[in-house]
């Protein structure tokens, strides 16, 4: 939903800029305004957005974007690169101690996914990295939190340090550390209770755990759906504990996850993992480039927009639009439109550039492409008069066309039916706003144009 | 009458008059205090900012409105809601030549919540016990606080003398059943649970049936957290809803629990759940943090779903019926005192 709006806005701005011979500070501001809105809609913090957009502008000016052949592309590229830059890091992997246990402390707000992630991390380390993993249950507050971790531990066959809810969390962590050292575990993962960053007593408890246990990694759990406040949360946790990284949970939802950028900007710590589903194995390494695209909500749609604006013959398009509006849309026009779409590359390739289009599978894609080819062959087998006035097509003509194109009568009818549908669509569009904006509506609403 | 003046009169006059405290007015005062305390951190970020802003500017200019925009965005009100509200305000103040920042701030707060009221039919936040049992289905994405909210709601209605039972229809998440069972034991009320990974609809059925047979006043059903874009999980919820609806005399109450720290995804959540089942209200949780929960405004505007209850703290008594006036008072009391 948000994506459509964004891609439309971008394509409008790009079109505007394309018309001008060079990029001015003014039209760049216009583009950056759209970037700003996109970031805000993705829940990136307001201040972070401001800093970020200013940074992009400076960079663009510094790189003399203005002299570039295709300035709009440059601006977009800088935006994306800057995002990746900010989100990215080489320190994505956890570092493991060689001769002693690596201690990982998980912290965060209530409901951010610490306990589930503790299990996922343990599973990943045990099964993919062959580590000997021990977990510790330090959430003595939330009812059944320890039960939850205990069940997960049993499920993945990892031992759990469990002193119930009567023991102090600092002591539990300390005892777990002792056990990890004595029994030569590779990793100790400590699950803690969720807490508000402003809860001084509970933050003090975390500081105590940190002091006593000296964890190698302190990872903040952040919900991918978090809003503007994630900045304050990350800031306070970082001030109190000096985080080494973050894990973003619930990335399998449809939020844009702008909090990732806020956290990276405010704390400077890398996001190391993302939670991608409800299964124990659903934990992935974080990819800055994918995240950048998700935040902008555009996937490779910018590439697509460029492709469209480069390959569509403006004159042709305008002419057919005019015809449509006047109601003189012919089969010839339909064929032209199809060809323009084909110029962009295979339908499958185009659809893949658009994020949020999971419903079309490969079989459907190839069927649609085949249909387009059929249409072309059939229309090419018609006389110019037939193409201009499809209503004269009666049975005998249809039989001839079918034979000429090597198709069946039914195929010919299909073309005519599609033509009628399109004509009707034009009529309705004309009723709405009097103009038809080809091709920005193409494919984006999830419907195939042909 | 200005909004702030109205709130001031409503909530502070009583104290001055030293009216004799009836149990009811005492309860009312306690409730107001809970709002005021729970929203303390939110207030620091919202109305204190407005206040500081008003002090920095002698008269409002373009920049002033940009800063107002920032405050709204930071409250998670969403881009389009913010832009609309600010533009509307800008137009009005221009037409009427209003430049006093304090006045403008008050109008802003007024406007932010105007739509909230406009959209509202007269909704009673409290559950209505006109039949037995009232079925309450609790839904939401993962980690928003469904189970804790259930405990708070149960406690509330037990205190009102209702016969309450719980149903643990989250058979998926490890420890979910145990968590609710601990609450049921603490509250000393019965609970129906299922086997791990049992069809949640069958647990919901059993629970509802028991609620009907044993004439409970209220049956609260906990469901697993589900992200709204998971088709299968959403279908599972529809099935639970259908099963319960078929058994129940009246359509069940369905609450969607939303975490106050949620950003713009909250609107998508509300939309998806509303399309699936008949959501009758929202419970907003974790309002005692620094988040402002502005998402409820966007949800109200776009979907018309009202907030019925608000979670203001970690104790099982920290749940209040949502009251817009109290909420505004809690959010803006630092501005109101200057009046």
Interface residues (C-beta under 8 A of the other chain):
Chain A: X1 X2 X37 X40 X41 X42 X43 X45 X46 X109 X110 X111 X112 X113 X115 X116 X119 X142 X143 X144 X145 X146 X147 X148 X149 X150 X151 X152 X155 X196 X197 X198 X223 X225 X226 X227 X228 X229 X230 X232 X233 X249 X250 X252 X253 X254 X255 X256 X258 X259 X278
Chain B: X41 X45 X70 X73 X74 X75 X76 X78 X79 X141 X142 X143 X144 X145 X172 X173 X174 X175 X176 X178 X179 X181 X182 X183 X227 X228 X229 X230 X259 X261 X262 X263 X264 X265 X266 X268 X269 X286 X288 X289 X290 X291 X292 X295
